[in-house]
Structure formats: C-alpha cells, structure tokens
C-alpha cells in the first residue's frame, strides 16, 4: 500500500466518523482531519513520469 492509498483510507475513515457524529463541532473536527489527510495525497503521475533519470541513461531519451 502506498502512502497516498493509506492517506486516502484515513481520510475516508474520518469522513465516516463525521457522518456518524451527533455534535456539529465533532463533525467539523472530523472533516478537518479528513481534509488534512487528503492534502497529503500526492497526485498520481503517468507511468512515463515514474521513470527515474538513471533509467533513461543510454536510452536515447532526453532527460529534462
């Protein structure tokens, strides 16, 4: 499991807790935590963006 997947699961759990909270202040606290977890999720990159620079040496591809 990647860190992003772990963070997404944590955010989803916080959102579940928010839905089950009776007090509005608790609900807002859970939603704030969920938002914090979601902000830590890194955007997914296209497969070609996951190639390390060292993998490109000698491949004829430009390293930018």
N, C-alpha and C positions, 0 to 999 in steps of 0.2 A: 504494500500500500504506500502510495506516495504521500508526501506531506500535504499536498493540495487535497488529496482524497480524504485524509484524516481531518483537515480543517473543515472541509465541506460537511463531513459527517457530524463534527462538533457543532457547526452552525445549525444543521438540521435538528439536532437534539435540543439546542437552545430554543429554536422556533417551536418545537413540540411542547417544551416546558412553558413557553409564553402562552400558547393556546390553552393549556390546562390551568394556568394561573387565575386565581379568583381576584386578587388585588391588582388594580391597574398599575401600581408602582412596581410590583413584581414582574408583571408582563413587560413593562418598558425596560426593566433591567435585563430580562432575558433577551429581548430583541436587540438591545445594545450589545450584549455579548455576541449574539449571532452575527451582527454587523461587523464586529471586530474580527471574528473568525473569517468571515468572507473577505475582508480586506487583506488578509494574509495569503489568500489563494493567488498563486501566480497564474497568469493567463497561459492557456495551453498553446504550444507552438507547433507549427507544421513540422512534419518529420525531417525535412531538409534543414530546418533551423536547429535541430537537436544534434547535428553533426559537429564534433569537436574540430577545432582548427588543425590539430595534429592528424586527424583522419584525412584531411584534404591534401597534405603534403604529397607531392608526386602524382596527384590525380589529374593535374592539368586545370583544376578549377581555381579560380581566383579567390584569395582569402581577403575578405573585406573587413 
